[in-house]
Structures are given as structure tokens and as C-alpha cells.
Amino acid sequence: MKKNILVVDDSALMRRVICDIIDSESTFQAKDVCRDGLEAYEKLKTTTYDAVVLDVNMPRMDGLQLLEKLQQDGIKATIIMVSTLTTKDADVTIRAMELGAVDFITKPCNIIEAKSDEFRRRILQMLKAVIRSDDAKVQAGSQVQAQETAKGGPVKVPKKLERTGLSGKKVLVALACSTGGPKALQSVIPYLPADLNAPMILVQHMPIGFTKSMADRLNELSDIEVMEAKEGDVLKKGCVYVAPGGKHMEVKKQADGSHAIRLNSEPAIGGLRPCANVTYESLRTCGYDEVVCVVLTGMGSDGTGGILSLKQKKNIYVISQDAASCVVYGMPKAIAEAGVVDEVVPLTEIAHTIIKKVGVQ
């Protein structure tokens, strides 16, 4: 049976292009189209779709307003945003993912880009990933719900924890995520204390500008300091450094024993820049006693090769998000299948697990 997709865009041309792309895949069909969020809201009140491709900027009710309305009314939908590459839309897109959108696709600037193989590939890849993941998680999700009911609800991470962790050791936390990551990170970073006994470096697959918006939003929500990394930033405990979109991020040990961020514009690896493998591999020569590697939701396997390479040179401890709480169980699955994961935990327990391992100052 084909998967039913709803397409929401105020441009008749974009609706046609996106529908043609969806219908070109034998397992999908563009079941319905809407010109704005208001039409989509009426559809979603009565009809369930396997996924929704939603534009950000529309008349009457835009994409953000639709997400807010769906959240208020408790209407569930798997929503992929389509966003232009502007600073304003980056902020809106980050907010959209807070409200439940699973991820976003960058909108073409013209009809030539819209009809390109690259745009087609991105849409179909995203739809396949989120729908396949949703299908695979039905049984796992029901098991998690049963566990949470038995516990009295989802695990809540306390703001302050007992001073535990690797006493006397110099530790770095290195986190990687992709599809579903911006929303997932809001269940992790705001629950880390300002006095975390380690710096954290973070690779999230996003375009230029979007990583800045994400870092700024996480910083607003958190006690720990969060920033988009800059060339030469010296790593400090209690700080999170987000790899900027369009740059690979490495960590290099300095002559004085400190560690600094190095950014480069080398070609994308597997279509990814930043690439988590590059970041993990750069840590092979670092001066940290142990690297705590954290892998969250995401398509593909980025991070696995770098972690395996890092393991050859350094003591590592690997924390992976479980399948049931992932938007896409790709990156965590890859590292789990590599056999180097030390703990697999639900998203709501990731922060707690990091703090238990690292401790506070």
C-alpha cells in the first residue's frame, strides 16, 4: 500500500513540482494538496497522513501557526518543513522543530533548482527515512509507553545531580546528530548544568545560518553556555560548541595543553559539511584522558567511522539514543551495530547519563 503524503504550499508551481517528485516514487503518493495552513488544518482534523510536506511562508495561516494549532489541539502529524535559506527563516524553522516538525528541507531558489535531481533526492530521502522509522517504531513505541506508564510518566532529568563522574580525569563530550536532532537537543542540552565538568563539541547536520539560530535558541533555554563555534575558540568546561553549517570542525591540542577549534572548508563528505567523522577523527591526537561520544537521532551512519577510528587511540565511552525515541534510527543504529556502544538510553535520559559519566565541577 502506498504511503499518503499531504503537500502544503501557497505556490501552485511548487505544489506541482513536489507532488511530481512524490508520485515518482512507487511507494508514495501525493494524496492531497493545500494552499495554506488553514486548509491543511481542516484536512488534518479529519485525515491521517504518513507525512506532511509543509511550507513556512503562506497567507492566512503560515507553517508555524499551523504547527502551534496542531499542538494546541493535540493533532499528531509527521511534518517536514520546506524553508528558504535566510536568517529569518532559520529562526522560524528552529521554532517549527520545537513545535513538532521532524526536520526541514531547504527550498529551491528557482524552478531549475526545484526540478533538479538534488531537490528530488532530498525530499525522497527525507520521506523514506521518517516514514520507515515511524513504521519500525510502532511496536517499540508501545513498549516504551508501557514502561513510562509503569514509572508514572517520562523520565525527568534533574537540574542538579550529585558530584559524580571521572574524578581527576580530563574529559571531553563529543555529540553527533542529524534528522530530528534540533528538537532532540532541546531534551538534552537544557538539562546540562552550567558547571558540567567537561566541554562539549556538537555536530548537527544543518546549512549555514541554521546552526547559529539553533545554538542561540539552545543558549536561551540552558544554564550551560551554548555557542556556534568559531575558529580558534579555546574549549572550556561548561560550554557547548556547535559546528557551524558549511564547515568541518576539528579540535587541536595547543602547545600550552589547551584545545582549540579549527574550522575548514574541505569538500563535503557523503554530502555532509560539517561531518561528525571529521570531528571524531581529529580527537585521536587530543590530550583528553577520555572522550564521551554521544550519538542521537539521524539518517545514515555519520560518526561511526570516526568513533571507531578514535577508539584505536583514546579511551572512549559511547552513549547512544534508543530506537523508540529517535525520529530516525540511523546514526544510533550504525554505531550500535559496530559493537562499541556502552549505554543505550531513551532521549529523556541522555543528559542524566552524560552527567553521571562526566560529573560537575
C-alpha positions as CSV (number, residue, x, y, z in Angstrom):
1,M,0.0,0.0,0.0
2,K,1.3,3.4,-0.9
3,K,2.1,6.0,1.8
4,N,-0.1,9.1,1.7
5,I,1.6,12.5,1.7
6,L,0.0,15.9,2.2
7,V,1.7,18.8,0.4
8,V,1.1,22.3,1.7
9,D,2.4,25.3,-0.2
10,D,0.9,28.6,-1.4
11,S,2.8,28.3,-4.8
12,A,0.9,26.3,-7.4
13,L,4.2,25.6,-9.2
14,M,5.9,24.3,-6.0
15,R,2.9,22.1,-5.2
16,R,3.1,20.6,-8.7
17,V,6.8,20.0,-8.5
18,I,6.7,18.4,-5.1
19,C,3.7,16.3,-6.0
20,D,5.5,15.1,-9.1
21,I,8.6,14.2,-7.1
22,I,6.5,12.3,-4.5
23,D,4.5,10.4,-7.2
24,S,7.7,9.4,-9.0
25,E,8.4,7.1,-6.1
26,S,6.3,3.9,-6.3
27,T,5.8,3.6,-2.6
28,F,4.4,7.2,-2.2
29,Q,1.5,9.2,-3.4
30,A,0.7,12.9,-3.0
31,K,-2.8,12.2,-1.7
32,D,-3.9,15.8,-1.1
33,V,-2.6,19.4,-1.6
34,C,-3.4,22.6,0.4
35,R,-2.7,26.2,-0.4
36,D,-2.1,27.4,3.2
37,G,-2.1,26.3,6.8
38,L,-5.8,26.9,7.3
39,E,-6.7,24.4,4.5
40,A,-4.2,22.0,5.9
41,Y,-5.6,22.3,9.4
42,E,-9.1,21.3,8.2
43,K,-7.6,18.3,6.4
44,L,-5.5,17.2,9.4
45,K,-8.5,17.4,11.7
46,T,-10.2,14.5,9.8
47,T,-7.5,12.8,7.9
48,T,-4.3,11.0,8.9
49,Y,-1.3,11.1,6.5
50,D,2.0,9.2,6.6
51,A,3.8,12.6,6.3
52,V,3.2,16.3,5.6
53,V,5.5,18.5,3.5
54,L,4.9,22.0,4.8
55,D,6.0,25.4,3.5
56,V,6.9,28.0,6.1
57,N,5.7,31.2,4.5
58,M,2.0,31.2,3.4
59,P,-1.0,33.5,3.6
60,R,-3.9,33.2,6.2
61,M,-2.1,30.6,8.3
62,D,1.6,30.0,7.9
63,G,3.5,26.9,8.7
64,L,4.5,28.0,12.2
65,Q,0.9,28.9,13.1
66,L,-0.3,25.6,11.8
67,L,2.1,23.7,14.0
68,E,1.1,25.8,17.0
69,K,-2.6,25.0,16.3
70,L,-1.9,21.3,15.8
71,Q,0.0,21.2,19.1
72,Q,-2.8,23.1,20.9
73,D,-5.4,20.6,19.6
74,G,-3.3,17.5,20.2
75,I,-3.3,16.6,16.5
76,K,-0.3,14.3,15.6
77,A,1.4,14.5,12.3
78,T,4.8,13.7,10.8
79,I,5.8,17.1,9.4
80,I,8.8,18.0,7.2
81,M,9.3,21.8,6.7
82,V,10.4,23.4,3.5
83,S,12.4,26.5,4.3
84,T,14.4,29.1,2.4
85,L,18.0,29.8,3.4
86,T,17.5,33.2,5.2
87,T,18.4,34.1,8.8
88,K,14.7,34.9,9.5
89,D,13.5,31.6,8.2
90,A,16.3,29.8,10.1
91,D,14.9,31.2,13.3
92,V,11.3,30.2,12.3
93,T,12.5,26.7,11.2
94,I,14.2,26.1,14.6
95,R,10.9,27.2,16.3
96,A,9.0,24.9,14.0
97,M,11.0,21.9,15.1
98,E,10.4,22.9,18.7
99,L,6.7,22.6,17.9
100,G,7.0,19.2,16.4
101,A,8.3,19.3,12.9
102,V,10.8,16.4,12.5
103,D,13.2,18.2,10.2
104,F,13.4,20.5,7.2
105,I,14.4,20.7,3.5
106,T,15.9,23.8,2.0
107,K,13.6,25.4,-0.6
108,P,14.9,25.9,-4.1
109,C,15.6,29.5,-5.2
110,N,14.2,28.9,-8.7
111,I,12.4,26.5,-11.0
112,I,15.7,25.0,-12.3
113,E,16.7,24.0,-8.7
114,A,13.2,22.8,-8.0
115,K,13.3,20.4,-10.9
116,S,16.9,19.3,-10.1
117,D,17.8,15.7,-9.2
118,E,19.3,17.1,-5.9
119,F,16.0,18.5,-4.7
120,R,14.2,15.3,-5.7
121,R,16.8,13.2,-3.8
122,R,16.5,15.3,-0.7
123,I,12.7,15.1,-0.5
124,L,12.5,11.4,-1.2
125,Q,15.4,10.6,1.2
126,M,13.8,12.5,4.0
127,L,10.3,10.9,3.4
128,K,11.8,7.4,3.3
129,A,13.8,7.9,6.4
130,V,11.0,9.4,8.6
131,I,8.3,7.0,7.3
132,R,10.4,3.9,7.6
133,S,11.4,5.0,11.1
134,D,7.8,5.6,12.1
135,D,6.8,2.2,10.8
136,A,9.7,0.4,12.6
137,K,8.9,2.2,15.9
138,V,5.3,1.3,16.3
139,Q,6.0,-1.7,18.4
140,A,9.0,-0.2,20.2
141,G,7.0,2.9,21.0
142,S,4.2,1.0,22.6
143,Q,6.7,-0.8,24.8
144,V,8.2,2.5,25.9
145,Q,4.8,3.9,26.6
146,A,4.0,0.9,28.8
147,Q,7.3,1.4,30.6
148,E,6.6,5.1,31.2
149,T,3.1,4.3,32.4
150,A,4.6,1.9,35.0
151,K,7.1,4.6,36.1
152,G,4.4,7.3,36.3
153,G,5.5,9.1,33.1
154,P,8.6,10.0,31.1
155,V,11.9,10.4,33.0
156,K,12.5,13.9,34.1
157,V,16.2,15.0,34.3
158,P,17.0,16.9,37.4
159,K,18.9,20.2,37.0
160,K,21.4,19.3,39.8
161,L,23.0,16.0,40.4
162,E,25.3,14.5,42.9
163,R,29.0,15.2,42.1
164,T,29.9,12.1,40.3
165,G,31.9,11.2,37.1
166,L,35.5,10.8,36.2
167,S,37.3,12.4,39.2
168,G,40.6,13.8,38.3
169,K,40.4,12.9,34.6
170,K,40.3,15.4,31.8
171,V,37.2,14.6,29.7
172,L,35.5,15.9,26.6
173,V,32.0,15.2,25.4
174,A,31.5,14.9,21.6
175,L,27.9,14.7,20.4
176,A,26.6,14.0,16.8
177,C,23.1,14.1,15.4
178,S,21.1,14.8,12.2
179,T,17.5,14.3,11.3
180,G,15.4,15.1,14.3
181,G,18.4,16.5,16.1
182,P,17.4,20.1,16.7
183,K,14.3,19.0,18.6
184,A,16.1,16.2,20.4
185,L,18.8,18.5,21.6
186,Q,16.2,20.5,23.5
187,S,15.7,17.4,25.6
188,V,19.4,17.2,26.3
189,I,21.3,20.5,26.4
190,P,19.0,22.5,28.7
191,Y,19.3,19.7,31.3
192,L,23.1,20.0,31.5
193,P,24.4,22.1,34.4
194,A,26.5,25.2,33.9
195,D,29.3,23.6,35.9
196,L,29.5,20.4,33.8
197,N,33.0,19.0,34.3
198,A,33.8,18.9,30.6
199,P,33.4,20.9,27.4
200,M,31.1,19.6,24.7
201,I,31.5,19.7,21.0
202,L,28.4,19.2,18.9
203,V,27.9,18.3,15.2
204,Q,24.4,18.7,13.8
205,H,23.9,18.4,10.1
206,M,22.4,21.8,9.1
207,P,23.1,24.5,6.5
208,I,24.9,27.8,7.1
209,G,22.9,30.1,9.4
210,F,20.7,27.4,10.8
211,T,23.4,26.2,13.3
212,K,23.7,29.8,14.6
213,S,19.9,30.0,15.2
214,M,19.9,26.6,16.8
215,A,22.9,27.4,19.1
216,D,21.3,30.8,20.1
217,R,18.0,29.1,20.9
218,L,19.6,26.4,23.0
219,N,21.6,29.0,24.8
220,E,18.4,30.8,25.8
221,L,16.9,27.6,27.2
222,S,20.0,26.4,29.0
223,D,22.2,27.0,32.1
224,I,25.2,25.7,30.3
225,E,26.7,28.1,27.7
226,V,26.0,27.2,24.1
227,M,27.6,28.9,21.1
228,E,28.3,28.4,17.4
229,A,32.0,27.5,17.3
230,K,34.4,30.0,15.8
231,E,38.0,29.4,14.5
232,G,40.4,29.5,17.5
233,D,37.8,29.1,20.3
234,V,39.6,27.5,23.3
235,L,37.5,24.7,24.8
236,K,36.2,25.4,28.3
237,K,34.3,23.3,30.8
238,G,30.6,24.1,30.9
239,C,30.5,25.2,27.3
240,V,28.9,23.6,24.2
241,Y,30.5,24.4,20.8
242,V,28.2,23.8,17.8
243,A,29.9,23.1,14.5
244,P,28.9,25.9,12.0
245,G,27.0,24.9,8.9
246,G,29.2,24.7,5.9
247,K,32.4,24.0,7.9
248,H,34.1,20.9,9.1
249,M,35.0,21.2,12.8
250,E,38.2,19.8,14.3
251,V,39.8,20.0,17.8
252,K,43.5,20.5,18.0
253,K,45.8,20.4,21.1
254,Q,47.8,23.6,21.7
255,A,51.4,24.0,22.9
256,D,50.1,25.1,26.4
257,G,47.9,22.0,26.7
258,S,44.7,23.7,25.9
259,H,42.5,22.6,23.0
260,A,41.1,24.9,20.2
261,I,38.5,24.7,17.5
262,R,39.8,24.5,13.9
263,L,37.4,25.0,11.1
264,N,37.9,24.1,7.4
265,S,36.0,24.2,4.1
266,E,37.3,21.0,2.7
267,P,34.8,19.2,0.4
268,A,31.7,17.7,1.9
269,I,32.0,14.0,2.9
270,G,29.0,12.0,1.8
271,G,27.2,15.3,1.2
272,L,27.9,16.4,4.8
273,R,29.7,19.5,6.0
274,P,30.0,19.5,8.9
275,C,30.8,15.8,9.1
276,A,30.9,14.1,12.5
277,N,33.5,11.6,11.3
278,V,36.0,14.5,10.7
279,T,35.4,15.8,14.2
280,Y,35.8,12.5,15.9
281,E,38.9,11.6,13.9
282,S,40.5,14.9,14.9
283,L,40.3,13.8,18.6
284,R,42.8,10.9,18.0
285,T,45.6,13.3,19.0
286,C,43.8,15.3,21.7
287,G,45.1,15.5,25.2
288,Y,41.9,14.4,26.9
289,D,42.0,11.3,29.1
290,E,38.6,10.1,27.8
291,V,36.1,11.2,25.2
292,V,32.4,10.6,25.9
293,C,30.8,10.1,22.5
294,V,27.1,10.7,22.2
295,V,25.1,9.7,19.1
296,L,21.5,10.9,18.7
297,T,18.8,10.6,16.1
298,G,19.8,10.9,12.4
299,M,19.9,9.4,8.9
300,G,22.9,7.5,7.7
301,S,25.9,6.4,9.7
302,D,28.0,9.6,10.1
303,G,30.0,9.4,13.3
304,T,30.5,5.6,13.4
305,G,33.7,5.6,11.3
306,G,35.2,8.5,13.3
307,I,34.3,6.8,16.6
308,L,35.9,3.5,15.6
309,S,39.0,5.4,14.5
310,L,39.1,7.3,17.7
311,K,38.8,4.1,19.7
312,Q,42.1,2.9,18.3
313,K,43.9,5.8,20.0
314,K,41.9,7.0,23.0
315,N,39.7,5.8,25.9
316,I,36.1,6.4,24.8
317,Y,32.7,5.8,26.3
318,V,29.8,5.7,23.8
319,I,26.2,6.7,24.7
320,S,23.5,6.0,22.0
321,Q,19.9,7.1,21.8
322,D,17.5,4.2,21.7
323,A,15.4,3.3,18.7
324,A,12.0,4.1,20.2
325,S,12.8,7.8,21.0
326,C,14.6,8.5,17.7
327,V,13.0,10.4,14.8
328,V,15.2,8.4,12.5
329,Y,17.1,5.4,13.9
330,G,20.0,5.6,11.5
331,M,23.2,7.0,13.2
332,P,22.5,5.4,16.6
333,K,21.7,2.1,14.8
334,A,25.0,2.2,12.9
335,I,27.1,2.8,16.0
336,A,25.2,0.1,17.9
337,E,25.8,-2.4,15.1
338,A,29.5,-1.5,15.2
339,G,29.6,-3.0,18.7
340,V,31.1,-0.1,20.6
341,V,28.1,1.3,22.5
342,D,28.4,1.3,26.3
343,E,24.9,2.5,27.1
344,V,21.7,2.8,25.0
345,V,19.2,5.1,26.7
346,P,16.0,7.0,25.8
347,L,16.3,10.6,24.8
348,T,15.0,11.8,28.2
349,E,17.8,10.1,29.9
350,I,20.7,11.2,27.7
351,A,21.5,14.3,29.8
352,H,21.4,12.3,33.0
353,T,23.7,9.7,31.6
354,I,26.2,12.3,30.4
355,I,26.3,14.0,33.8
356,K,26.7,10.6,35.6
357,K,29.7,9.9,33.5
358,V,31.3,13.3,33.4
359,G,30.3,14.9,36.8
360,V,30.2,18.5,37.7
361,Q,33.0,20.9,38.8
